[in-house]
């Protein structure tokens, strides 16, 4: 409601909206949920040139949990603490793409 009232979302003319939302509901397959964070990053990278962009990921554990489920479906043996063996690579690929790109005035 606040986004509509503040003008961030224009319900009548969506092209004028100043927000893009990506959702991965818990009832979706783990592969789809795992891609949500990377999809949001791709969208933020697209919009960042010549614009101010705020990327907000509300729960990084969901990304990790989805990756663990995908890993189990692929038959990979979890690590001693129960996470997928590819966790550091997956987290690195997500975190390395979130740079600050503030330009000098």
GUKE-422442 format. One line per 8 residues: number of its first residue (from 1); for each residue x, z, y of N, C-alpha, C. Coordinates in nm, 4 decimals. Each point is the difference from the previous one (the first is absolute). Example, Ala and Ser with C-alpha at 12.3 -4.5 7.8 and 13.67 -1.06 7.14 Angstrom:
GUKE-422442
1 = 1.3190 0.7800 -0.5690 -0.0890 0.0000 0.1190 0.0900 0.0000 0.1200 ~ -0.0350 -0.0720 0.1050 0.0820 0.0060 0.1190 -0.0770 0.0730 0.1090;
This chain:
GUKE-422442
1 = 0.0810 0.0000 -0.1184 -0.0810 0.0000 0.1184 0.0865 0.0000 0.1265 ~ 0.1066 0.0830 0.0011 0.0856 0.0066 0.1180 0.0688 -0.1332 0.0275 ~ 0.0351 -0.0727 -0.1063 0.0668 -0.1285 0.0195 -0.0923 -0.1009 0.0661 ~ -0.1269 0.0047 -0.0328 -0.0970 -0.0892 0.0643 -0.0208 0.0409 0.1453 ~ -0.0163 0.1285 0.0247 -0.0249 0.0493 0.1353 0.1187 -0.0229 0.0926 ~ 0.1218 0.0078 -0.0521 0.1188 -0.0191 0.0829 0.0370 -0.1464 0.0186 ~ -0.0664 -0.0899 -0.0701 0.0276 -0.1425 0.0157 0.1068 -0.0533 -0.0936 ~ 0.0474 0.0821 -0.0922 0.1000 -0.0469 -0.0961 -0.0638 -0.0984 -0.0978;
9 = -0.1213 0.0314 -0.0438 -0.0748 -0.0899 -0.0881 -0.1185 -0.0557 0.0782 ~ -0.0064 -0.1331 0.0080 -0.1133 -0.0684 0.0630 -0.0880 -0.0532 -0.1118 ~ -0.1089 0.0695 -0.0259 -0.0864 -0.0361 -0.1117 -0.0657 -0.1367 0.0189 ~ -0.0347 -0.0351 0.1220 -0.0675 -0.1277 0.0260 0.0972 -0.1177 0.0019 ~ 0.1259 0.0250 0.0369 0.1010 -0.1057 0.0036 0.1284 0.0547 -0.0624 ~ 0.0119 -0.0105 -0.1302 0.1132 0.0591 -0.0722 0.1342 -0.0578 0.0418 ~ 0.0023 -0.1222 0.0529 0.1256 -0.0612 0.0439 0.0630 0.0777 0.1153 ~ -0.0789 0.0746 0.0741 0.0519 0.0801 0.1108 0.0423 0.1400 -0.0435;
17 = -0.0207 0.0348 -0.1235 0.0385 0.1320 -0.0497 0.1509 0.0152 0.0024 ~ 0.0438 0.1239 0.0152 0.1428 0.0286 0.0092 0.0471 0.0853 -0.1165 ~ -0.0594 -0.0223 -0.1160 0.0352 0.0799 -0.1163 -0.0150 -0.0848 -0.1260 ~ 0.0852 0.0252 -0.0951 -0.0120 -0.0613 -0.1330 0.0119 0.1143 -0.1005 ~ -0.0956 0.0103 -0.0884 -0.0035 0.1095 -0.0969 0.0150 -0.0550 -0.1406 ~ 0.0808 0.0681 -0.0812 0.0194 -0.0386 -0.1398 -0.0331 0.1225 -0.0843 ~ -0.0907 -0.0170 -0.0939 -0.0427 0.1113 -0.0847 0.0323 -0.0278 -0.1459 ~ 0.0380 0.1036 -0.0705 0.0160 -0.0062 -0.1444 -0.0739 0.1178 -0.0602;
25 = -0.1215 -0.0208 -0.0406 -0.0826 0.1076 -0.0535 0.0505 0.0431 -0.1377 ~ -0.0215 0.1249 -0.0331 0.0487 0.0536 -0.1269 -0.0709 -0.0598 -0.1215 ~ -0.1131 -0.0670 0.0195 -0.0690 -0.0618 -0.1132 0.0492 -0.1423 -0.0267 ~ 0.0958 -0.0470 0.0774 0.0571 -0.1328 -0.0209 0.1153 0.0082 -0.1002 ~ 0.0368 -0.1129 -0.0602 0.1114 0.0002 -0.0959 0.1307 0.0449 0.0666 ~ 0.0896 0.0621 -0.0758 0.1238 0.0507 0.0586 0.0863 -0.1086 0.0642 ~ -0.0017 -0.1202 -0.0550 0.0784 -0.1083 0.0600 -0.0474 -0.0334 0.1397 ~ -0.1303 0.0009 0.0198 -0.0570 -0.0267 0.1326 0.0339 0.1134 0.0962;
33 = -0.0112 0.1243 -0.0469 0.0316 0.1146 0.0861 0.1474 0.0036 0.0367 ~ 0.0852 -0.0439 -0.0919 0.1432 -0.0004 0.0270 0.0356 -0.1012 0.1087 ~ -0.0752 -0.1074 0.0094 0.0284 -0.1050 0.0978 -0.0506 0.0328 0.1405 ~ -0.0838 0.1006 0.0143 -0.0611 0.0301 0.1296 0.1049 0.0327 0.1062 ~ 0.0945 0.0874 -0.0312 0.1040 0.0354 0.0968 0.0830 -0.1194 0.0423 ~ 0.0370 -0.0830 -0.0960 0.0799 -0.1188 0.0310 -0.0813 -0.1025 0.0787 ~ -0.1286 -0.0093 -0.0288 -0.0873 -0.0903 0.0753 -0.0117 0.0463 0.1445 ~ -0.0172 0.1293 0.0202 -0.0080 0.0543 0.1357 0.1298 -0.0247 0.0762;
41 = 0.1132 0.0142 -0.0678 0.1287 -0.0282 0.0636 0.0116 -0.1460 0.0404 ~ -0.0427 -0.0891 -0.0858 0.0042 -0.1426 0.0312 -0.0851 -0.0302 0.1225 ~ -0.1170 0.0609 0.0079 -0.0860 -0.0203 0.1165 0.0649 0.0558 0.1264 ~ 0.0609 0.1174 -0.0088 0.0669 0.0597 0.1156 0.1166 -0.0870 0.0457 ~ 0.0754 -0.0560 -0.0942 0.1107 -0.0892 0.0356 -0.0505 -0.1250 0.0708 ~ -0.1131 -0.0497 -0.0418 -0.0582 -0.1186 0.0625 -0.0400 0.0285 0.1451 ~ -0.0592 0.1162 0.0241 -0.0497 0.0330 0.1335 0.1057 0.0580 0.0932 ~ 0.1142 0.0445 -0.0499 0.0926 0.0781 0.0819 0.0683 -0.0774 0.1116;
49 = 0.0199 -0.1297 -0.0144 0.0716 -0.0754 0.1024 -0.0817 -0.0061 0.1283 ~ 0.0597 0.0469 0.1082 -0.0620 0.0010 0.1326 -0.1221 0.0912 0.0092 ~ -0.0163 0.0934 -0.0938 -0.1137 0.0921 0.0034 0.0453 0.1381 -0.0453 ~ -0.0763 0.0992 0.0376 0.0224 0.1347 -0.0508 -0.0821 0.0160 -0.1274 ~ 0.0652 0.0481 -0.1053 -0.0675 0.0147 -0.1290 0.0222 0.1420 -0.0509 ~ -0.1058 0.0614 -0.0458 0.0085 0.1301 -0.0659 -0.0406 -0.0202 -0.1448 ~ 0.0907 0.0300 -0.0904 -0.0293 -0.0065 -0.1433 -0.0240 0.1428 -0.0472 ~ -0.1161 0.0237 -0.0576 -0.0357 0.1333 -0.0479 -0.0346 -0.0094 -0.1475;
57 = 0.0787 0.0663 -0.0821 -0.0274 0.0077 -0.1438 -0.0415 0.1439 -0.0265 ~ -0.1246 0.0192 -0.0379 -0.0540 0.1356 -0.0068 0.0486 0.0812 -0.1191 ~ 0.0402 -0.0639 -0.1088 0.0387 0.0769 -0.1169 0.0967 -0.0828 -0.0845 ~ 0.1283 0.0274 0.0153 0.1015 -0.0749 -0.0733 -0.0021 0.0327 -0.1488 ~ -0.0535 0.1157 -0.0352 -0.0074 0.0364 -0.1413 -0.0878 -0.0978 -0.0773 ~ -0.1019 -0.0557 0.0639 -0.0857 -0.0975 -0.0690 0.0799 -0.1234 -0.0412 ~ 0.0953 -0.0395 0.0834 0.0896 -0.1115 -0.0331 0.0832 0.0361 -0.1231 ~ 0.0550 0.1209 -0.0001 0.0814 0.0469 -0.1127 -0.0853 0.0117 -0.1266;
65 = -0.1187 0.0552 0.0137 -0.0891 0.0167 -0.1147 -0.0386 -0.1353 -0.0598 ~ -0.0326 -0.0965 0.0854 -0.0355 -0.1333 -0.0493 0.1192 -0.0637 -0.0708 ~ 0.1203 0.0180 0.0555 0.1198 -0.0533 -0.0643 0.0245 0.0629 -0.1357 ~ -0.0276 0.1283 -0.0109 0.0144 0.0695 -0.1279 -0.0989 -0.0541 -0.1029 ~ -0.1228 -0.0272 0.0441 -0.1013 -0.0544 -0.0909 0.0360 -0.1414 -0.0449 ~ 0.0501 -0.0810 0.0916 0.0426 -0.1362 -0.0353 0.1148 0.0063 -0.0993 ~ 0.0950 0.0895 0.0261 0.1146 0.0157 -0.0889 -0.0441 0.0401 -0.1410 ~ -0.0959 0.0904 -0.0088 -0.0510 0.0428 -0.1308 -0.0700 -0.1154 -0.0710;
73 = -0.0760 -0.0793 0.0748 -0.0675 -0.1157 -0.0598 0.0997 -0.1026 -0.0536 ~ 0.1173 -0.0069 0.0650 0.1046 -0.0926 -0.0448 0.0849 0.0585 -0.1126 ~ -0.0264 0.1251 -0.0383 0.0711 0.0621 -0.1108 0.1361 0.0558 0.0359 ~ 0.0262 0.0233 0.1273 0.1288 0.0566 0.0414 0.0000 0.1506 -0.0226 ~ 0.1134 0.0505 -0.0416 0.0149 0.1433 -0.0251 0.0170 0.0727 0.1339 ~ -0.0811 0.1032 0.0269 0.0148 0.0739 0.1256 0.1288 0.0814 0.0014 ~ 0.0440 0.0373 0.1198 0.1199 0.0820 0.0134 -0.0300 0.1427 -0.0454 ~ 0.1004 0.0866 0.0054 -0.0159 0.1381 -0.0460 -0.1068 0.0755 0.0788;
81 = -0.0203 -0.0363 0.1262 -0.1003 0.0687 0.0821 -0.1343 -0.0731 -0.0007 ~ -0.0111 -0.1066 -0.0769 -0.1281 -0.0667 -0.0191 -0.0272 -0.1222 0.0850 ~ 0.0908 -0.0326 0.0903 -0.0219 -0.1175 0.0845 0.0552 -0.1253 -0.0653 ~ -0.0431 -0.1139 0.0500 0.0451 -0.1275 -0.0542 0.1495 -0.0205 0.0275 ~ 0.0693 -0.0729 -0.0883 0.1433 -0.0220 0.0193 0.0308 -0.0877 0.1214 ~ -0.0986 -0.0690 0.0525 0.0208 -0.0896 0.1143 -0.0388 0.0650 0.1327 ~ -0.0222 0.1313 0.0013 -0.0491 0.0685 0.1198 0.0920 -0.0184 0.1206 ~ 0.1296 0.0206 -0.0168 0.0909 -0.0100 0.1152 0.0029 -0.1415 0.0570;
89 = -0.0060 -0.0995 -0.0857 -0.0022 -0.1389 0.0471 -0.1292 -0.0296 0.0748 ~ -0.1124 0.0448 -0.0546 -0.1298 -0.0246 0.0635 -0.0106 0.0711 0.1344 ~ 0.0412 0.1265 0.0058 -0.0045 0.0742 0.1262 0.0962 -0.0600 0.1016 ~ 0.1171 -0.0407 -0.0471 0.0968 -0.0624 0.0897 -0.0525 -0.1289 0.0600 ~ -0.0654 -0.0813 -0.0822 -0.0529 -0.1268 0.0514 -0.1091 0.0236 0.1036 ~ -0.0734 0.1073 -0.0138 -0.1040 0.0335 0.0975 0.0622 0.0571 0.1277 ~ 0.0874 0.0975 -0.0141 0.0569 0.0686 0.1159 0.0955 -0.0870 0.0809 ~ 0.0756 -0.0858 -0.0648 0.0964 -0.0835 0.0717 -0.0664 -0.1024 0.0904;
97 = -0.1241 -0.0289 -0.0253 -0.0713 -0.0981 0.0820 -0.0696 0.0633 0.1203 ~ 0.0190 0.1291 0.0223 -0.0643 0.0687 0.1120 0.1060 0.0343 0.1054 ~ 0.0495 -0.0976 0.0730 0.0984 0.0295 0.1038 -0.0670 0.0211 0.1355 ~ 0.0703 0.0640 0.0892 -0.0444 0.0064 0.1386 0.0545 -0.1249 0.0683 ~ -0.0840 -0.0731 0.0677 0.0445 -0.1249 0.0636 -0.0179 0.0049 0.1507 ~ 0.0072 0.1195 0.0582 -0.0181 0.0147 0.1440 0.1083 -0.0793 0.0727 ~ -0.0445 -0.0853 0.0909 0.0924 -0.0839 0.0764 0.0307 0.0656 0.1337 ~ 0.1148 -0.0355 0.0581 0.0333 0.0488 0.1337 -0.0939 -0.0642 0.1013;
105 = -0.0406 0.0765 0.1044 -0.0918 -0.0580 0.1001 0.0629 -0.1102 0.0808;
